[in-house]
Amino acid sequence: MTMAERIRTKIESGLQPLRLEIINESHKHMGHGGYHPSGESHFKLVVVAAAFAGQSRVNRQRAVYALLADELADTLHALALSTLTPDEDAASEQKSEQ
């Protein structure tokens, strides 16, 4: 199973997101610290989940990091996170359309 598949499985199971984007940005870090030869060390995630309602940005990120603790202890070196509620995501989409 690839790192992206492992991430998808754990996030979907733990947060039941309405939207999940997993972007592998490892190629941008080739030759830098933390880069892994597998090419799966740096990811950007967009997670839209009702479970984030009422949580601070820090607590949302902690929830994602907790789900991916095993991967972070393995070859996953870095995560860039965008964690939104469905309402925040809808507002963001409306704003970008204007």
Long-range contacts (C-beta under 8 A, 24 or more apart in sequence): 2-40, 3-38, 3-40, 3-41, 3-43, 3-71, 3-75, 3-76, 4-40, 4-43, 6-71, 7-43, 7-45, 7-68, 7-71, 7-76, 10-67, 10-68, 10-71, 11-45, 11-47, 11-64, 11-67, 11-68, 14-63, 14-67, 15-47, 15-49, 15-51, 15-52, 15-63, 15-64, 15-67, 16-49, 16-50, 16-51, 17-47, 17-48, 17-49, 18-48, 18-49, 18-50, 18-86, 18-89, 19-46, 19-47, 19-48, 19-89, 20-45, 20-46, 20-47, 20-48, 21-45, 21-46, 25-80, 29-77, 29-78, 34-77, 34-78, 35-77, 36-75, 36-77, 38-75, 40-75, 40-76, 41-75, 41-76, 41-77, 41-78, 42-77, 42-78, 42-79, 42-80, 43-76, 43-78, 43-79, 43-80, 44-79, 44-80, 44-81, 44-82, 45-79, 45-80, 45-81, 45-82, 46-82, 46-84, 47-81, 47-82, 47-83, 47-84, 48-84, 48-85, 48-86, 48-88, 48-89, 49-83, 49-84, 49-85, 49-86, 50-85, 50-86, 52-83, 52-84, 52-85, 53-85, 53-87, 57-83
